[in-house]
Amino acid sequence: MSNYRAPLEEISFALETVAGMRQWSSIPQFEEAGEDLVQAVLDEAGKLAGDIIAPTNTIGDAEGAVLSGNDVKTPDAFKPMHQAFVEGGWSTLSADPDLGGQGLPASLEIAVTEMVTSANMAYSLQPLLTSGAIQAIDAHASEELRQTYLPKMITGEWSGAMNLTEPSAGSDVGALRSKAEKQPDGTYLISGQKIYITWGEHDLCDNIVHLVLARLPDSPPGTKGISMFIVPKFLVNEDGSLGARNDVSCVSIEHKLGIHASPTCTMAFGENGNCVGYLVGEENCGMRNMFTMMNHARIGVGLQGVAIAERAYQQSVGFAQDRIQSAAIGAKSRESVAIINHPDVRRMLLTIRATAEAARAIIYRNVWALDRVHSSTDKAEKAKAMGEADLLTPISKAYATDIGVEAASLAVQIHGGMGFVEETGVAQHYRDSRIAPIYEGTNGIQALDLAGRKLNAEGGAHWRALVEEMRAAANDLGRSMEGSKSVLLEGIDALEEAAKTLFSNGFEQIVDTAAGATPYLRLFGTVLGAHLLTQQAVEAERRLASNEGNPTFLKSKITVARFYVEQILPSATALLGPIRAGAHTLTAMDNADFERA
């Protein structure tokens, strides 16, 4: 029920310090992204999120998405809200100008996406998945398919959906059974069923463009035999108008813990033998092509952790300032005070704020690396930026969604008994946040990807470069952060030692690597967050000395960074122990021994 106010000062500061905002207009591809335009975009996005989208959040939670026959009805309040999103051109920010986009940095788009997600996480999944589908089609589809589908997807008139999961194949995508049979006209007939398809059916857009993974009759087993297809809800005529309804339908929607207004669909393809699909890229290259959409979605889902933490934080601060209970500890007066004066409440508030700001910095830096991949003309710089983006993506997804759940839980705790009551609205944040560590590859899968693949890429060059950057920065802190140096260096040392331990395991000790993967990702995310926050504090100190900016905000950045290093980083440093321990105790019990006698 809380109001949401976009943290524009914090978002702008993060974009400037970790996402190269002041460099954008000097890059030919982003020359339109000058300071005035960027600030106008952020200001207007804040108004959209706070005034138009945020009021629909509790409505969507209460009413939910409803299945009627094969159609899904969204809450009535969503239609004018989505229309405002489309008419404002918000889906066009970073898209290709040749196809109707504005060609602005993805780093700016991610900031806008954060605001929309904080305002209404359930709704935000629809434009998020559409954006990912646009990227996959743009990167891998034929020019004909690009011209047919992308313009109206970019405007937001049509939406996109990702269709991977099947009843017999959850995270093991290689086990999927959906079929594709080539026809004489070059199209394919698709058959099969997909489950957990977010926004697979709805009434907000004129058409839904499904990206579907399916297997050809003679394809090899596993992920090597998967192809990707465009399967539109409505077929598209040669003149671009909508034609007949395709043989694809929603047969059920899930009743979920949270994000009630986001329809999670079971989709049936080809029940009448006439589901037309169009090959994207080459046959048997579908998994590789789909990773374009998946990696985009993983960063976007990580952002959900930041967004839900921000909204939970704002609501908790408001409650803690208004709720009067108990005398202040150590005060002579026995008069009751606002609970924000109690040390443990302040600890919880600072924990939410510090972890959210750390995760925001990680994600913004991740997207800035992708911007450099797409805008740089130097091959070495492209490769370096791509390596950094690959390394940071599983951290962005898993670390940020974990802290989102923790932040929402702390928000419930701050509200006390009222937090457990739906009327206050804070329980919705907790329920909504819990899906994010699960979808788009569970956080355990993200950890395995980091420890098993990304750590070893280019002989470990990318994580070594990041550790070197962290250590150099830690040895050159400003006066305000000098007291944090020893703790920060301990964390960096632990991260480097953990990386070396996992890096040296090799295939012979792959089970030990798997056992240490999740602690390693948490360690990596926490240390990286500490590094980025301390660098923000150094910049805040510089601006204070130069009388630049809002002194209250800048002082708070220094305090938040100190809190993070002093209160949060030490527990993460201790994760080196479990990483070194390997899998011995995890594998000591037989499967049957887990059952109670």
C-alpha positions in Angstrom: 0.0 0.0 0.0 3.0 2.2 0.2 3.7 5.0 -2.2 6.9 4.6 -4.3 9.2 7.5 -5.1 11.9 6.8 -7.6 15.4 7.4 -5.9 16.5 9.6 -8.7 19.5 11.0 -6.9 20.8 7.6 -6.0 20.1 6.2 -9.5 21.9 9.1 -11.2 24.9 8.8 -8.9 25.1 5.1 -9.6 25.0 5.7 -13.3 27.7 8.3 -13.1 30.1 6.3 -10.9 29.7 2.7 -12.3 28.0 3.0 -15.7 30.0 5.8 -17.4 27.1 8.2 -17.7 29.3 11.2 -18.3 31.0 9.4 -21.1 27.9 8.4 -23.1 27.6 11.5 -25.3 31.2 11.2 -26.4 30.5 7.8 -27.8 29.3 8.1 -31.5 26.6 5.5 -31.0 25.2 7.3 -27.9 25.9 10.9 -28.9 22.3 11.9 -28.2 22.6 10.9 -24.6 23.7 14.2 -23.2 23.1 15.3 -19.6 19.9 17.2 -20.3 18.3 14.3 -22.2 19.3 11.7 -19.7 18.0 13.7 -16.8 14.8 14.4 -18.6 14.4 10.6 -19.2 15.0 9.7 -15.6 12.7 12.4 -14.3 9.8 11.4 -16.6 10.4 7.7 -15.8 10.2 8.5 -12.1 6.8 10.2 -12.7 5.6 7.3 -14.8 6.6 4.8 -12.1 5.4 6.7 -9.1 2.2 8.3 -10.4 0.9 5.8 -12.9 2.4 2.3 -12.4 2.9 2.1 -8.6 -0.8 2.6 -7.7 -1.7 -0.6 -9.7 0.6 -2.8 -7.6 -1.8 -3.7 -4.8 -4.7 -3.8 -7.3 -2.8 -6.4 -9.4 -2.0 -8.4 -6.3 -5.6 -8.5 -5.2 -7.3 -9.1 -8.5 -4.6 -11.2 -10.3 -4.7 -12.5 -13.8 -7.8 -14.6 -14.6 -8.1 -17.3 -17.2 -11.4 -17.4 -19.2 -11.4 -20.1 -21.8 -8.1 -19.8 -23.5 -7.8 -16.0 -22.8 -6.2 -14.3 -19.9 -7.7 -11.1 -18.5 -5.4 -8.7 -16.6 -6.8 -6.2 -14.0 -8.6 -3.3 -15.6 -6.2 -0.9 -14.1 -3.4 -2.4 -16.2 -4.7 -1.4 -19.6 -4.4 2.4 -19.2 -1.1 2.0 -17.4 0.3 -0.1 -20.2 -1.1 2.3 -22.7 0.8 5.1 -21.0 4.0 3.0 -21.1 3.6 2.4 -24.8 2.6 6.0 -25.7 5.5 7.3 -23.8 7.9 5.3 -26.0 9.5 3.7 -22.9 10.0 0.3 -24.7 12.0 2.0 -27.4 14.9 3.5 -25.4 17.8 1.3 -26.3 16.4 -0.4 -29.4 17.8 -0.1 -32.9 16.9 3.4 -34.5 16.5 1.7 -37.9 13.6 -0.3 -36.4 12.0 2.5 -34.5 14.1 2.6 -31.4 16.0 5.5 -29.8 19.4 3.9 -29.7 20.2 5.1 -26.2 22.5 3.2 -23.8 21.1 0.1 -22.2 22.5 1.5 -19.0 19.9 4.2 -19.1 17.2 1.7 -20.0 18.1 -0.5 -17.0 17.6 2.5 -14.7 14.2 3.1 -16.1 13.4 -0.6 -15.8 14.4 -0.5 -12.2 11.8 2.2 -11.5 9.1 0.3 -13.4 9.9 -2.9 -11.5 9.8 -1.2 -8.1 6.4 0.3 -9.1 4.9 -3.1 -10.1 7.1 -6.2 -10.4 4.3 -8.3 -11.8 3.7 -6.0 -14.7 7.4 -5.3 -15.3 8.0 -8.9 -16.5 6.0 -8.2 -19.7 8.2 -5.4 -21.1 11.3 -7.2 -19.7 10.6 -10.4 -21.6 9.7 -8.4 -24.7 13.0 -6.6 -24.6 14.8 -9.9 -24.3 12.9 -11.4 -27.2 13.7 -8.3 -29.3 17.4 -8.8 -28.6 17.3 -12.5 -29.6 15.4 -11.9 -32.8 17.6 -8.9 -33.7 20.8 -10.9 -33.2 19.8 -14.2 -34.8 16.7 -14.0 -37.1 16.6 -13.4 -40.8 16.1 -9.9 -42.1 12.5 -10.8 -43.1 11.6 -11.9 -39.6 13.3 -8.9 -38.1 11.3 -6.5 -40.3 8.1 -8.5 -39.7 8.2 -8.6 -35.9 10.6 -6.1 -34.4 9.0 -2.7 -35.2 5.8 -3.5 -33.3 7.6 -5.3 -30.5 9.8 -2.3 -30.0 6.9 0.1 -29.8 5.3 -2.2 -27.2 2.2 -2.9 -29.4 3.3 -6.6 -29.5 4.9 -8.5 -26.6 7.4 -11.4 -26.4 7.5 -14.6 -24.4 10.2 -17.2 -23.7 9.1 -20.8 -24.0 11.7 -23.3 -22.6 10.4 -25.3 -19.6 8.3 -28.5 -20.1 6.7 -30.9 -17.6 9.4 -33.4 -18.2 12.3 -30.9 -18.6 12.7 -28.2 -15.9 16.2 -26.8 -15.6 17.4 -29.7 -17.8 16.4 -28.0 -21.0 18.1 -30.6 -23.1 15.4 -33.1 -22.2 12.6 -31.2 -23.8 10.3 -33.0 -26.2 8.5 -30.3 -28.2 8.7 -31.1 -31.9 9.2 -29.1 -35.1 8.6 -30.5 -38.5 9.7 -28.7 -41.6 7.1 -27.9 -44.3 7.5 -27.5 -48.0 7.1 -23.7 -47.7 10.0 -23.4 -45.3 7.8 -23.0 -42.2 7.6 -25.5 -39.4 4.7 -27.2 -37.6 5.3 -27.0 -33.8 3.8 -29.4 -31.3 4.2 -29.8 -27.6 3.5 -28.2 -24.3 5.4 -25.6 -22.3 4.9 -24.7 -18.6 5.7 -21.7 -16.4 5.5 -19.3 -19.4 5.5 -15.8 -18.0 3.0 -13.5 -19.8 2.4 -16.3 -22.3 -1.1 -15.1 -22.8 -2.7 -11.7 -21.9 -4.9 -8.9 -23.2 -2.6 -5.9 -23.1 -1.0 -6.3 -26.6 -2.4 -7.1 -30.0 0.0 -10.0 -30.6 2.3 -12.2 -28.6 5.5 -13.4 -30.2 6.6 -16.6 -28.6 10.2 -17.8 -28.9 9.9 -21.5 -28.6 12.6 -24.2 -28.3 11.7 -27.4 -30.1 13.5 -30.5 -31.6 13.6 -31.6 -35.2 12.9 -35.3 -35.9 16.5 -36.1 -36.8 18.2 -33.7 -34.3 21.0 -35.0 -32.0 20.1 -35.6 -28.3 20.5 -33.0 -25.6 20.9 -29.2 -26.0 22.8 -29.7 -29.3 19.6 -30.8 -31.0 17.4 -27.9 -30.0 16.2 -25.2 -32.5 14.5 -21.9 -31.8 11.3 -20.7 -33.5 9.1 -17.6 -33.6 5.5 -18.7 -33.0 3.1 -15.8 -33.1 -0.3 -15.8 -31.4 -1.7 -14.3 -34.6 -0.1 -14.9 -38.0 1.1 -11.8 -39.7 0.0 -11.0 -43.3 2.4 -9.7 -45.9 1.2 -6.1 -45.4 2.0 -6.3 -41.6 -1.6 -6.7 -40.5 -2.7 -9.5 -38.3 -4.1 -12.6 -39.8 -5.6 -15.8 -38.5 -5.1 -17.1 -34.9 -2.3 -19.5 -34.8 -2.7 -23.0 -33.2 -1.3 -21.9 -29.8 -3.3 -21.5 -26.7 -3.1 -21.1 -22.9 -4.7 -24.1 -21.2 -4.1 -23.0 -17.6 -2.4 -20.4 -15.4 -0.7 -21.1 -12.1 -2.0 -19.9 -8.7 1.2 -18.6 -7.1 2.7 -17.3 -3.9 3.2 -13.8 -5.4 3.3 -11.8 -8.6 -0.4 -12.6 -9.0 -1.0 -10.2 -11.8 1.8 -11.8 -14.0 0.1 -14.7 -15.8 2.2 -17.9 -15.5 0.9 -20.0 -18.3 0.8 -23.6 -19.5 1.0 -23.2 -23.3 -0.2 -25.8 -25.8 1.3 -25.7 -29.3 -0.3 -27.6 -32.2 -3.2 -29.2 -30.5 -5.0 -29.1 -33.8 -1.9 -29.9 -35.9 -1.6 -26.4 -37.3 0.8 -24.4 -35.2 3.1 -22.5 -37.6 6.6 -21.5 -36.5 9.5 -19.8 -38.2 13.1 -20.8 -37.6 15.3 -18.3 -35.9 18.9 -18.7 -37.0 20.1 -22.2 -38.0 18.7 -25.6 -37.1 20.1 -27.1 -33.9 21.5 -23.7 -32.7 18.4 -22.8 -30.6 20.0 -23.1 -27.2 22.9 -20.8 -28.1 20.4 -18.3 -29.7 18.1 -18.4 -26.7 21.0 -17.5 -24.4 20.8 -14.0 -25.8 17.3 -13.7 -24.3 18.2 -15.6 -21.2 21.2 -13.5 -20.3 19.2 -10.4 -20.8 16.4 -11.8 -18.6 18.9 -12.9 -15.9 20.1 -9.3 -15.5 16.6 -8.1 -15.5 15.5 -10.6 -12.9 18.5 -9.6 -10.8 17.3 -6.0 -11.0 14.0 -7.2 -9.5 15.9 -8.0 -6.3 17.1 -4.4 -6.2 13.7 -3.0 -7.1 11.8 -4.9 -4.5 14.4 -4.0 -1.9 14.1 -0.3 -2.7 10.3 -0.4 -2.4 10.5 -2.4 0.8 13.1 0.1 2.1 11.0 3.1 1.4 7.9 1.6 3.0 9.9 0.5 6.1 11.5 3.9 6.6 8.0 5.5 6.5 6.7 3.0 9.0 9.7 3.3 11.3 9.4 7.1 11.4 5.6 6.9 12.2 5.5 3.9 14.6 5.8 5.0 18.2 6.9 2.3 20.6 9.1 2.1 23.7 11.6 4.6 25.1 14.9 5.2 23.4 17.7 2.9 24.8 19.9 4.9 27.1 17.7 7.9 27.2 16.7 9.5 30.5 13.2 10.1 29.4 10.8 7.1 29.4 8.6 8.6 26.8 8.0 6.4 23.8 9.8 7.3 20.5 9.6 6.3 16.9 11.1 2.9 16.4 13.6 4.4 13.9 15.5 5.5 17.0 16.1 1.9 18.1 19.5 0.4 17.1 18.2 -2.9 15.8 15.6 -1.2 13.6 18.4 1.1 12.2 20.5 -1.9 11.6 17.8 -3.5 9.6 17.1 -0.4 7.6 20.8 0.1 6.8 21.2 -3.5 5.8 18.3 -3.2 3.3 19.7 0.1 1.9 23.3 -1.0 1.8 22.8 -4.3 0.1 20.3 -2.8 -2.4 22.8 -0.1 -3.3 25.6 -2.6 -3.7 23.5 -4.9 -5.9 22.3 -1.9 -8.0 26.0 -0.9 -8.6 26.9 -4.4 -9.6 24.0 -4.6 -12.1 24.6 -1.2 -13.6 28.3 -2.0 -14.1 27.2 -5.3 -15.7 25.0 -3.5 -18.2 27.7 -0.8 -18.8 30.0 -3.6 -19.8 27.5 -4.7 -22.4 27.1 -1.1 -23.7 30.9 -1.1 -24.2 30.6 -4.4 -26.1 28.1 -3.0 -28.5 29.6 0.5 -28.9 33.4 -0.1 -29.0 35.3 -0.4 -32.3 38.4 -1.8 -30.6 38.4 -5.7 -30.6 40.5 -5.9 -27.5 38.2 -3.6 -25.6 35.1 -5.5 -26.8 36.6 -8.8 -25.6 37.5 -7.4 -22.3 34.1 -5.9 -21.8 32.4 -9.1 -22.9 34.5 -11.1 -20.4 33.5 -8.8 -17.6 29.8 -8.9 -18.6 29.9 -12.7 -18.7 31.5 -12.8 -15.3 29.1 -10.4 -13.7 25.8 -11.8 -15.1 25.4 -14.8 -12.7 26.4 -12.5 -9.8 23.9 -9.9 -10.9 21.1 -12.5 -11.0 21.8 -14.5 -7.9 23.3 -12.0 -5.4 20.7 -9.4 -6.2 17.7 -11.7 -6.0 19.0 -13.2 -2.7 19.3 -9.8 -1.1 15.9 -8.9 -2.5 14.3 -11.7 -0.5 16.3 -10.9 2.6 15.4 -7.2 2.3 11.7 -8.0 2.0 11.9 -10.3 5.0 13.6 -7.5 7.0 10.9 -5.1 5.9 8.3 -7.5 7.4 10.3 -7.7 10.6 10.5 -3.9 10.9 6.8 -3.7 10.6 6.4 -6.2 13.4 3.0 -7.9 13.7 1.6 -5.5 11.1 4.2 -6.8 8.6 2.5 -10.2 8.8 -0.9 -8.6 7.9 -1.7 -8.2 4.2 -3.4 -4.9 4.9 0.0 -3.0 5.2 1.2 -4.3 1.8 4.7 -5.2 2.9 3.8 -8.9 2.8 3.3 -8.6 -0.9 6.9 -7.5 -1.4 8.0 -10.6 0.5 5.8 -12.9 -1.6 6.7 -11.2 -4.9 10.4 -11.3 -4.2 10.6 -15.1 -3.6 10.2 -16.2 -7.2 13.3 -14.2 -8.4 15.9 -16.6 -7.0 14.1 -19.5 -8.8 13.3 -18.4 -12.4 15.7 -17.7 -15.2 18.0 -20.4 -13.9 17.9 -21.0 -10.1 20.6 -19.3 -8.1 22.3 -22.6 -7.6 22.6 -22.9 -11.4 24.0 -19.3 -11.5 26.6 -20.3 -8.9 27.6 -23.4 -10.9 27.9 -21.2 -14.0 30.1 -18.8 -12.2 32.4 -21.4 -10.6 32.4 -23.9 -13.3 32.5 -21.8 -16.5 33.0 -18.1 -16.0 35.8 -18.5 -13.4 37.9 -20.5 -16.0 37.2 -18.3 -19.0 40.4 -17.1 -20.7 42.5 -18.8 -18.0 40.8 -16.8 -15.3 41.9 -13.5 -16.8 38.6 -11.7 -16.1 38.3 -12.4 -12.4 42.0 -11.8 -11.9 41.7 -8.4 -13.5 38.7 -7.5 -11.3 40.6 -8.6 -8.1 43.6 -6.5 -9.2 41.3 -3.5 -9.7 39.7 -4.0 -6.3 43.1 -4.3 -4.5 44.5 -1.2 -6.2 41.4 0.8 -5.2 41.5 -0.5 -1.6 45.0 0.8 -1.3 44.0 4.2 -2.4 40.9 5.1 -0.3 40.1 8.6 0.7 40.3 9.8 4.3 36.6 9.0 5.0 37.1 5.4 4.1 40.6 4.8 5.4 39.3 2.9 8.4 37.7 0.4 6.1 40.9 -0.5 4.3 41.9 -3.6 6.4 38.5 -5.2 6.3 38.1 -4.6 2.6 41.5 -6.1 1.9 40.7 -9.1 4.0 37.6 -9.6 1.9 39.5 -9.2 -1.4 42.1 -11.7 -0.2 39.4 -14.2 0.7 37.8 -13.8 -2.7 41.2 -14.4 -4.5 42.0 -17.4 -2.3 38.5 -18.9 -3.0 38.9 -18.3 -6.7 42.3 -20.0 -6.7 40.9 -22.9 -4.7 38.0 -23.5 -7.2 40.2 -22.7 -10.2 42.7 -25.4 -9.2 40.1 -28.1 -8.6 39.8 -29.3 -12.2 37.4 -31.9 -13.4 38.7 -34.5 -10.8 37.3 -32.3 -8.0 34.2 -31.0 -9.8 32.0 -32.1 -6.9 34.0 -30.0 -4.6 33.6 -27.0 -6.9 29.9 -27.6 -7.1 29.7 -27.7 -3.3 31.5 -24.4 -2.9 29.8 -22.6 -5.8 27.0 -20.9 -3.9 29.2 -19.7 -1.0 31.7 -18.5 -3.7 29.0 -16.5 -5.5 27.8 -14.9 -2.3 31.4 -14.1 -1.4 32.1 -12.6 -4.8 28.9 -10.5 -4.8 29.5 -9.2 -1.3 33.2 -8.2 -2.0 32.4 -6.7 -5.3 29.5 -4.7 -3.7 31.9 -3.5 -1.0 34.4 -2.4 -3.7 31.8 -0.4 -5.7 30.3 1.2 -2.6 33.7 2.3 -1.2 34.5 3.8 -4.6 31.2 5.7 -4.5 32.1 6.9 -1.1 35.5 8.2 -2.4 33.6 10.1 -5.1 31.2 11.4 -2.5 34.0 12.7 -0.4 35.6 14.4 -3.4 32.3 16.1 -4.2 31.8 17.2 -0.6 35.2 18.8 -0.7 34.4 20.6 -3.9 30.9 21.7 -2.8 29.3 19.7 -5.5 25.9 18.1 -5.1 23.6 17.5 -2.1 25.8 17.2 1.1 23.1 15.2 2.9 23.0 12.6 0.2 26.8 12.5 -0.2 27.4 12.0 3.5 24.8 9.2 3.5 26.7 7.4 0.7 29.9 7.4 2.9 27.9 6.1 5.9 26.2 3.4 3.9 29.6 2.2 2.5 31.1 2.1 6.0 28.2 0.2 7.3 28.5 -2.4 4.5 32.2 -2.9 5.0 31.9 -3.1 8.8 28.7 -5.0 9.2 28.1 -7.1 6.1 31.5 -7.8 4.5 33.0 -9.7 7.5 30.4 -12.5 7.4 31.0 -13.0 3.7 34.7 -13.2 4.2 34.1 -16.2 6.5 32.6 -18.1 3.5 36.2 -19.0 2.5 35.9 -21.8 5.0 33.0 -23.7 3.4 34.6 -23.1 -0.1 37.8 -24.8 1.1 35.9 -27.6 2.8 34.6 -29.0 -0.5 31.9 -31.7 -0.7 33.0 -34.0 2.1 30.2 -33.4 4.6 27.7 -32.8 1.8 28.2 -36.3 0.4 28.8 -38.1 3.7 25.2 -39.3 4.2 23.4 -41.8 2.0 20.2 -40.6 0.4 18.1 -42.7 2.7 19.8 -41.2 5.8 18.1 -37.9 5.1 14.8 -39.4 6.2 13.8 -39.2 9.8 13.6 -42.6 11.6 
